[in-house]
Amino acid sequence: MTHSAHDALPLSRGPAPRNRLWLAPLTNTQSHADGTISEDELRFLTMRARGGFGVVMTCAMHVQANGQGFPGQLGIFDDVHVAGLARLAAAIHAHGGVAYAQLFHGGMRANAELTGEAPVSATAQERKGARALALAEVEALRDAFIAAALRAERAGFDGVELHGAHGYILAQFLSPTLNTREDRYGGDLAGRARLLLEVLGGVRDACGPDFTVGVRLSGERFGITLAEMRTLSAQLLGDARLDFLELSLWDSFKEPAEEEHQGRSLLSHFTEHERGGVRLGVAGKIMSGADVRRALAAGADFVSLGRAAILHHDFPARLGADADFAARPIPVSAETLRAEGLGDAFVAYMGGWKGFVAGEADTPA
């Protein structure tokens, strides 16, 4: 049975989001240098809750200071971050949204200019100037993710998502090419997935029984293979400790990049798995009501919106009024983005996305 975008989505734990439309975790570079939340970021996220998103998720928040990937990135590695995050969670709840915090460490993709130290990874990566984590440091990283989840819970968030996608540190451990460790965190897929699964188990044990825990995975690229991600996703979809799995596919309707798996959609390689009580979502180029319906009809339980949510803080409300609503075309003016709640730093960041922000002289969209 295919659900409507506006149907509530009961989860194994935690509050049921009011609909199937989630705000994707979005890098926006507009908070403070120490990782505390800014008024700009608070406004941007609160507007998405007011606009009707069932789930409002934070940007990727680093769980250790040396994991920072971007300027102006929200942090969750210290108790100093909790008060601002509590304001955010309360604001999301005040507008009827469910609040999730995304937990992240950049690994070899951390920004050395921001952290002041060389990046780290599962294995040394010369091209990135990254050194390998010692075994004790891997265990400390695991514990940092768990401590960050406890901070999110203390701040009033309903749950967390573990960022295992996009080639960041959990994905670096998953990769057979980036992770050539010879200890228990390397070797076969079971060894390479051990860190992610230990974080999952640790968060589940440390946080309350109604705290929602999800994982984000990429289906391909970033040194991983589709075959292994299919195996891991099947395992996760059957894991009672997990509440949702989000697939970041860049394009929700594309075929796999690997030729041997082509002939059907990348998403279909994951929707065919038995799910147990775990919900499955997808992110990537969902820009209209037709796209939402197509993704849900293909077997997704929810969709995560990034660019469409940047362009329209009230995309869910607009879709409720018009089932065929589609996001405005790009490029758009900086003024349009400011009206949608983006601060100057976020507008400047989006200016780095080819074709997204029009010149100041162009006609506003």
C-alpha positions in Angstrom: 0.0 0.0 0.0 1.4 3.4 -1.0 0.9 6.1 1.6 0.2 9.8 1.0 2.8 12.4 1.8 0.5 13.7 4.4 -0.1 10.5 6.3 1.5 10.4 9.7 4.5 8.0 10.1 4.4 5.9 13.2 7.9 4.8 14.3 9.0 2.0 16.6 10.1 4.6 19.1 9.4 8.3 19.7 6.7 10.6 18.4 5.1 9.9 15.0 6.0 12.6 12.5 2.8 14.3 11.2 3.7 13.5 7.6 6.2 11.8 5.3 8.0 15.0 4.4 11.3 15.5 6.3 13.8 18.3 6.2 17.1 16.8 5.0 20.2 17.6 7.1 21.6 20.7 5.4 25.1 22.2 5.6 24.4 26.0 6.0 27.6 27.5 7.5 25.7 30.1 9.5 26.3 29.3 13.2 29.1 30.5 15.5 32.8 29.5 15.3 32.6 27.7 18.7 29.7 25.5 17.4 26.9 27.2 19.3 23.8 28.0 17.4 23.2 31.4 15.8 19.9 33.2 15.4 20.2 32.7 11.7 20.3 28.9 11.9 17.6 28.9 14.6 15.3 31.0 12.3 16.0 28.8 9.2 15.2 25.5 11.0 12.2 26.9 12.9 10.7 28.2 9.7 10.7 24.7 8.3 8.8 23.4 11.3 6.3 26.2 10.9 6.1 25.4 7.2 4.8 21.9 8.0 7.8 19.5 7.8 7.1 16.4 9.8 10.7 16.1 10.8 13.2 18.9 11.1 16.7 17.6 11.2 19.8 19.7 12.0 22.8 20.0 9.8 25.6 17.5 10.4 26.9 18.3 13.9 30.5 17.3 14.8 30.8 15.0 17.8 34.5 15.9 18.4 36.1 19.3 17.8 38.6 17.7 15.3 35.6 16.5 13.2 34.5 19.9 12.0 34.0 19.9 8.2 32.7 23.4 7.5 32.9 26.9 8.8 29.9 28.0 10.9 29.0 24.4 11.7 26.8 23.5 14.6 28.6 21.4 17.2 27.5 18.9 19.7 30.9 17.9 21.2 30.6 19.9 24.4 28.0 20.7 27.0 28.3 24.4 26.0 26.2 23.5 22.9 23.2 22.1 24.9 21.5 25.4 25.8 21.2 26.6 22.2 20.1 23.2 21.0 17.4 23.1 23.6 16.1 26.4 22.2 16.0 24.9 18.8 14.3 21.7 19.9 11.6 23.7 21.8 11.0 25.9 18.7 10.6 22.9 16.4 8.2 21.3 18.9 6.2 24.6 19.2 5.4 24.3 15.5 4.4 20.7 15.6 7.6 19.2 14.2 9.7 16.3 15.4 13.3 17.3 16.1 16.3 15.1 15.2 20.0 15.9 15.5 22.4 14.5 12.9 25.7 13.3 14.4 28.8 13.5 12.3 32.6 13.5 12.2 34.3 14.6 9.0 37.3 12.2 9.3 39.7 12.8 6.5 37.2 15.4 5.1 37.5 17.5 8.3 38.8 21.0 7.7 42.4 21.3 9.1 42.2 25.1 8.8 39.3 25.1 11.2 40.4 22.4 13.6 44.0 23.3 13.7 45.2 19.7 13.3 45.6 17.1 10.7 42.5 15.1 9.8 42.1 11.5 10.9 40.6 8.4 9.3 40.3 4.7 9.5 43.6 4.4 7.7 46.1 7.0 6.7 45.1 8.9 3.6 48.1 10.7 2.1 46.2 12.7 -0.4 44.1 14.2 2.3 47.0 14.5 4.8 45.0 12.3 7.2 46.6 9.9 9.8 45.1 6.6 11.0 43.2 6.5 14.3 44.8 4.4 16.9 42.6 1.7 18.4 42.0 3.7 21.6 41.0 6.7 19.4 38.5 4.7 17.5 36.9 3.7 20.8 37.0 7.3 22.0 35.3 8.3 18.7 32.6 5.7 19.3 32.0 7.1 22.8 31.9 10.6 21.5 29.0 9.8 19.2 27.2 8.2 22.2 27.9 11.3 24.4 26.6 13.5 21.6 23.4 11.6 21.4 23.0 12.0 25.2 23.4 15.8 24.8 20.8 15.8 22.0 18.4 13.9 24.3 19.2 16.3 27.2 18.4 19.3 24.9 15.0 17.8 24.2 15.5 16.3 20.7 13.3 13.3 19.8 16.1 11.4 18.2 19.4 11.4 16.3 20.6 10.3 12.9 24.1 8.8 12.6 25.7 10.1 9.4 27.2 7.1 7.7 27.0 8.6 4.2 28.9 11.0 1.9 32.4 9.7 2.7 32.6 11.1 6.3 34.2 9.1 9.0 31.6 6.3 9.5 31.5 5.9 5.7 35.3 5.9 5.6 35.3 2.9 8.0 32.7 1.2 5.8 34.9 1.5 2.7 37.1 -1.5 1.6 39.5 1.0 -0.1 39.7 3.6 2.6 39.7 1.2 5.5 42.6 -1.3 5.4 42.9 -1.7 9.2 43.9 -5.1 10.5 42.2 -4.8 13.9 38.6 -5.5 14.7 37.5 -2.3 12.9 38.8 -3.4 9.6 38.9 -6.5 7.3 35.6 -7.8 6.0 32.3 -5.9 5.9 31.5 -7.0 9.4 34.7 -5.5 10.7 34.4 -2.3 8.8 30.7 -1.9 9.9 31.6 -2.6 13.5 32.1 1.1 14.5 28.7 2.1 13.0 27.0 -0.8 14.8 28.8 -0.1 18.1 27.7 3.5 17.9 24.1 2.4 17.2 24.1 -0.1 20.1 25.7 2.4 22.4 23.2 5.1 21.6 20.3 2.7 22.0 21.6 1.6 25.4 22.5 5.1 26.7 19.4 7.0 25.7 15.8 6.5 26.8 13.5 3.8 25.5 11.5 6.3 23.4 14.5 8.0 21.8 14.5 7.6 18.0 17.7 6.4 16.3 18.3 6.5 12.6 21.2 6.0 10.2 22.0 7.7 6.9 23.8 5.7 4.2 25.0 6.4 0.6 24.1 3.7 -1.9 27.3 4.1 -4.0 30.4 6.2 -4.5 32.7 7.4 -1.7 34.8 4.2 -1.8 31.9 1.9 -1.1 30.1 -0.7 -3.3 26.4 -1.1 -3.9 26.6 -4.9 -3.2 28.0 -4.2 0.3 25.6 -1.4 1.0 22.7 -3.7 0.0 24.0 -6.3 2.5 24.5 -3.7 5.3 21.1 -2.0 4.6 19.3 -5.4 4.8 21.0 -6.0 8.1 20.0 -2.6 9.4 16.4 -2.9 8.2 16.2 -6.0 10.4 17.9 -4.5 13.4 15.4 -3.8 16.2 17.7 -1.2 17.7 17.2 1.0 14.6 14.1 3.1 13.9 14.8 4.5 10.4 17.3 4.2 7.6 17.7 7.2 5.2 19.3 6.7 1.8 21.1 9.6 0.3 21.1 8.9 -3.4 21.7 12.4 -4.9 19.0 11.4 -7.4 16.2 9.3 -6.0 15.3 7.9 -9.4 18.6 7.2 -11.0 20.1 3.8 -12.0 23.2 2.6 -10.2 26.6 3.8 -11.3 28.0 0.3 -11.3 27.1 -1.3 -14.7 26.4 -4.8 -13.3 23.6 -3.4 -11.2 21.9 -1.3 -13.9 18.6 -1.9 -15.5 16.5 -0.8 -12.6 16.6 2.1 -10.1 19.2 2.4 -7.4 16.4 2.8 -4.9 14.9 -0.6 -5.8 18.0 -2.3 -4.6 17.0 -1.3 -1.1 13.2 -1.2 -1.1 13.2 -4.9 -1.9 14.5 -5.8 1.6 12.3 -6.9 4.4 12.0 -4.0 6.9 10.8 -5.3 10.2 9.9 -2.2 12.2 12.5 0.1 10.5 11.3 2.9 8.2 13.1 3.5 5.0 13.5 7.0 3.5 15.2 8.5 0.5 16.8 11.9 -0.4 17.8 13.2 -3.7 16.2 15.6 -6.3 12.7 15.4 -4.9 11.4 18.8 -6.1 7.7 18.4 -6.6 4.5 16.6 -5.6 4.9 14.3 -8.5 8.5 13.4 -7.3 7.2 12.8 -3.8 4.4 10.4 -5.0 6.9 8.6 -7.2 9.3 8.0 -4.4 6.6 6.8 -2.0 5.1 4.6 -4.8 8.6 3.1 -5.3 8.6 1.9 -1.7 10.0 4.7 0.4 8.3 5.4 3.7 9.3 9.0 3.8 11.2 11.5 1.7 13.9 14.0 2.8 13.9 17.4 1.0 17.0 19.5 0.7 17.0 22.0 -2.2 13.2 22.1 -2.3 13.1 22.9 1.4 15.7 25.7 0.9 13.6 27.2 -1.9 10.3 26.8 0.1 10.2 26.8 3.9 6.6 25.8 3.6 6.8 23.1 0.9 4.6 20.7 2.9 1.9 23.3 3.4 2.0 24.2 -0.3 1.9 20.5 -1.3 -1.2 20.2 1.0 -2.9 22.9 -0.9 -1.8 21.7 -4.4 -0.9 18.1 -4.9 1.1 19.0 -8.0 3.1 21.8 -6.4 6.7 22.1 -7.7 9.6 24.0 -6.3 10.4 27.3 -8.1 13.1 26.9 -10.8 16.7 28.0 -10.2 18.5 30.3 -10.3 16.8 32.4 -7.7 17.8 35.7 -6.3 19.6 36.2 -3.0 16.5 38.2 -1.9 14.3 35.2 -2.5 16.5 33.0 -0.4 16.6 35.6 2.4 12.8 35.7 2.4 12.9 31.9 2.9 14.9 32.4 6.0 18.5 32.0 4.8 21.1 34.2 6.5 23.9 35.9 4.6 26.3 33.0 5.3 23.9 30.4 3.9 23.1 32.5 0.9 26.9 32.8 0.2 27.3 29.1 0.6 24.5 28.4 -1.9 26.2 30.8 -4.2 28.9 28.1 -4.5 26.3 25.7 -6.0 26.4 26.0 -9.7 23.3 27.8 -11.1 21.5 28.1 -7.7 21.8 31.8 -6.9 21.3 34.5 -9.6 23.3 37.6 -9.8 22.0 40.6 -7.8 21.0 42.3 -11.1 18.9 39.3 -12.2 15.1 39.3 -11.8 14.0 37.7 -8.5 12.2 34.3 -8.9 
